[in-house]
Amino acid sequence: MASILFSESHNRKSFLHFFFIPWIIFGPFKVHITPEENALIEIKLALSRSLKQRGQQVMTQAELAGKIQSSQPRIAKAENGDASVSIELLIRAILATGATPKEIGQVIAEVG
């Protein structure tokens, strides 16, 4: 399952990058990701893609950051699928671009 995760997209590789550091240091090992963890990763990546698409059409990263009282680098991380970004921040940012809760629900429903 992990090999599928690593080969499908650059964002997924970035999102799961922390798995590679131990591999480099300690050698190959098997990564165990539960179906629930995989679903959460997929949801966060879908929300990140949605934010990036909507945000580029509506406002700059700096403007969006100001609107939700965050920082431009944090918005950049959110748009690029950084694992450290919470679902809450993703949803707040997407809502700030003018999306409705229903539209966010549709993004999540399309996962998997």
C-alpha positions in Angstrom: 0.0 0.0 0.0 2.8 2.4 0.9 4.5 2.0 -2.5 1.2 3.1 -4.2 1.1 6.2 -1.9 4.7 7.2 -2.8 4.3 6.7 -6.6 1.0 8.4 -7.3 1.9 12.1 -6.9 4.5 14.6 -5.8 2.3 16.0 -3.1 1.8 12.6 -1.6 5.6 12.1 -1.5 5.9 15.5 0.1 3.1 14.7 2.6 4.7 11.4 3.6 8.3 12.7 3.4 8.9 11.9 7.1 8.9 8.2 6.3 12.0 8.6 4.1 14.3 10.0 6.7 14.4 6.8 8.9 14.8 4.8 5.7 17.9 6.8 4.7 19.3 6.4 8.2 18.3 2.9 9.2 17.7 1.2 5.8 14.5 -0.1 4.2 11.5 -0.9 6.5 7.9 -1.5 5.9 5.5 1.4 6.4 2.1 0.5 7.8 -0.7 2.9 7.0 -4.2 2.0 8.1 -7.1 2.6 5.8 -8.2 5.4 8.1 -4.8 7.1 8.0 -4.8 6.8 4.2 -8.3 8.3 4.0 -7.2 11.2 6.2 -4.2 11.8 4.0 -6.4 11.7 0.9 -8.9 14.2 2.5 -6.1 16.6 3.5 -4.6 16.5 0.0 -8.0 17.0 -1.7 -8.6 20.0 0.5 -5.1 21.3 -0.3 -5.7 21.0 -4.0 -9.1 22.8 -3.6 -7.5 25.6 -1.6 -4.8 26.1 -4.2 -7.3 26.2 -7.1 -9.7 28.5 -5.4 -7.1 30.7 -3.8 -5.2 31.4 -7.0 -8.5 32.6 -8.6 -9.6 34.8 -5.6 -6.7 36.4 -3.8 -3.0 36.2 -3.1 -1.6 34.0 -0.3 -0.8 37.1 1.7 -4.3 38.4 1.4 -5.8 35.1 2.4 -3.4 34.8 5.3 -4.5 38.2 6.6 -8.2 37.3 6.2 -7.8 34.2 8.4 -5.2 35.6 10.7 -2.4 33.3 9.6 0.8 33.8 7.7 1.7 33.6 4.0 4.2 30.8 4.5 1.5 28.8 6.3 -0.9 29.3 3.4 1.8 28.2 1.0 2.3 25.0 3.1 -1.5 24.5 3.1 -1.7 24.8 -0.7 1.2 22.3 -1.1 -0.1 19.6 1.1 2.3 19.9 4.0 1.5 17.4 6.7 1.9 19.9 9.5 -1.2 21.9 8.3 -4.4 21.0 10.2 -7.7 20.2 8.5 -9.1 23.2 10.5 -6.8 25.6 8.8 -7.5 24.1 5.4 -11.3 24.5 5.9 -11.0 28.0 7.3 -8.9 29.1 4.4 -11.2 27.5 1.8 -14.2 29.2 3.5 -12.3 32.5 3.3 -12.1 32.1 -0.5 -15.9 32.1 -0.7 -16.6 28.4 -0.7 -19.6 27.1 1.0 -19.7 24.2 3.6 -21.5 22.2 0.9 -18.7 22.7 -1.6 -16.2 21.6 1.0 -18.3 18.5 1.7 -18.3 17.7 -2.0 -14.5 17.9 -2.1 -14.3 15.4 0.8 -17.0 13.2 -0.7 -15.1 12.8 -3.9 -12.1 11.2 -2.0 -11.7 7.5 -2.5 
